[in-house]
Amino acid sequence: MASKLEWKETTTEFREGREGDLRWMVNREVIYNPETGLTVERACIRHPGICVIAPFADPDTIVLMRQYRYSIDGELWELPAGTLEGTEVDSRVIANESPEECAARELREETGYSAERIEKVVECYTNPGSSDQLMHVFFAFGLRKGEQELDEGELIRETRPFSTAELVNLIRRKEIRDAKTLIALFFALSRRPSGLEI
């Protein structure tokens, strides 16, 4: 059925990144269904996708960052993550780089770590009711410490390793409240010999 729908779109806002790439755009979309004769209007965030990375300092230790978020006026413990570079094609935002390239870049920029190996774990839509943003979850191994390269306005106050036991306790105490971080940690913690116990 989806292939028979007819789109008429008006872009209402763009957000460009540091290199002129397109980060996201918001469309007001009018969609006509010829089978039902109905027309609906939706606001949709068109997005090239994001990557979130669980950096393993060792098999039992994962690095988190304490980052200030303007939208909530507060700090969150998070895994490193970022948006794929994108460009507009037919009122959509298409990625200009692979998720693997984005994951390696964001890990280095936000934490200073580079990884010998990055393994894709899963991908999922973050909010399909209003966005086509696809999230790619990675594990990073063989970390080498370097210097952070933060974007302008990015406020990462602390970066440090946590044992898997510490992470379980942080989740139980509701001290990790970022959804992308929780999803990636649930996958990481579920791979332990004892499984996921939260």
N, C-alpha and C positions, 0 to 999 in steps of 0.2 A: 504494500500500500504506500509506503513512504516514497517510492520512486515516482508515483503518480501525482504527488503534491506539487503545487506550483508556488514558488517563492517570489515575493516582491519586497525588496529590502531598502531601508533608509538607514545609513550609518549615522549615529548620533554623537559618538565620541571615540577618539583614538588615544592610545598611550604609546609613545615611542620610547625605546630604550636608549642606552648610552651610545650605541653605534648607529643610531637611526633605524634600528630594526623595530618591528611592530610588536609590542608586548601584549596588547589586547585591544579589542574594540567592542563597543556596545551597539547592537543593531535593534531598531524597531522593525520587526519583520511581520509582514502581512502574508499569510499562507492560505491558499485556496485549495480545497479538496474537491475535485470534479466529481467524485463518486457520490458525495453527500450534498454538494452544492454549498457547503458552509465555508465561510472565511473566518479565520481567527487572527488575532494580533498578539504577538509575543515580543517581549524584550529579551534579547539573548546576548550573553557575553561570548564573543568568539575569541578563541584563545589558542596559541600554538602548543600548549601543554607545559607541564612542569615535571621536574625530576626531584626526588627526595633520596638522600643517601644516608645509609647507616654505616658509618666508618668504624670498623673493628680494629681497635688498637691491639687486641689479642683475641683469642676465641671467646673470652668471657668478659670483654670490656668494649664498650661503645662510646664514642665521643659525642657529646651534646654541646649546644651553644645556648647562652642566655641572651636573648635578643629582644630589644624594645620594639613594640609594634604600635605605630601611630593610631591605628583604628580603635584599639582598646585602651590606649594610653597606659600601657603596662608592659612588663617583660614576661616572656615565656621561655621555658626550656624547650628547645627544638633541635631537630636534626638539620644539617645543611640542606638547602633546597634552592631551586631557582627556575626561572622561566626559560624555555627554549627560545632562541632567536627566531623571529618570524617575519612574514611579509603578507600583504593582502593579495588574495586571488579569489575573484568572484564573490566578494563580500564575506569571505572567510579569512582566518589567519592560519597560514600554513607554515610549519617549521622549516627553517633554513639550515638546521643542524640536526644531527642524530641525537637521540636521548643520551647515548653513551658519551658523546662529546660534551653535552650540557652538564651531565653528572660530574665528569672529571673537572670541568671548568669551575662549577659552583663549589665543589668540595675544596679546591685550591683557593678560590677567592674568599670564601667565608671562614674557613678554618686554618688555612695555610698548609694543609696536608695534601700531598699527592699520593696516589695509590698505584701499587704494582698491578692490581687486578680489580676490575669492577664487574659485578655480576648482577644482571637484571633478575628481579624476583617476581614482580607482578606489575600489571598496569590496570587502572580502573578510572572511571569517570568520577570526578569529585562532586559534581552537583548537576546531573543531567536534566533537572527540571528547568534550569535557567542558563546553562553553559555547556559548551562542548569541550571544556578543559579535561584533558586526559593526563592522569598522574602516572609517572613511571617510577617504580621503587627499585633502588639498587642497594647492594651491599658492596662495601669497599674494603679491600684487604691489602696488607703489606704497606702500611702507611709510612710516609717520610715527611717529617715536619719542615715547613718553610715559612714564608711570610704571607700574612693575609693581604688581600687586595680588595678591600670593601668598596662597594658602590657608594656614590655620594648619597648621604642621608641614611645609610645603613648603620645601625647601632647594635653591634654585637659586643656585649660587655664582658663575656667570659666564655672560654672554650675549655672543656675538660672531660676526661674519661670517667665513665661510671661503670661499675661492675653490673652484671645482669641482675644480681640480687638487689643492688641499689635501685636499678631501674624499675624492678617489680614493686619495690616499696614506694617509689615516687608515683607510680601509676595508681597503686592502692590508695595513697593519700591524696589523690587528685591534684598532684603538683605538676603533672604533664597534661596540658589541656589543648594542645595543638593536634588537630585531627590527622594531618599527614604524618606527624611524628608517631602518633599512637598506632596508625596502620602499619608503618614500617617496623616499629618495635614489636608489635604483635607477631609479625612474620619472623623477626629475628629471635624473639624469645621462644616461639613455638618450635624452633629447631634445636633447642637444648635437649639433652637426654631426658630430663624430667618433664619436658613439654612446657606448655603454657599454663601457669598457675597464678591467676590474678583474682 
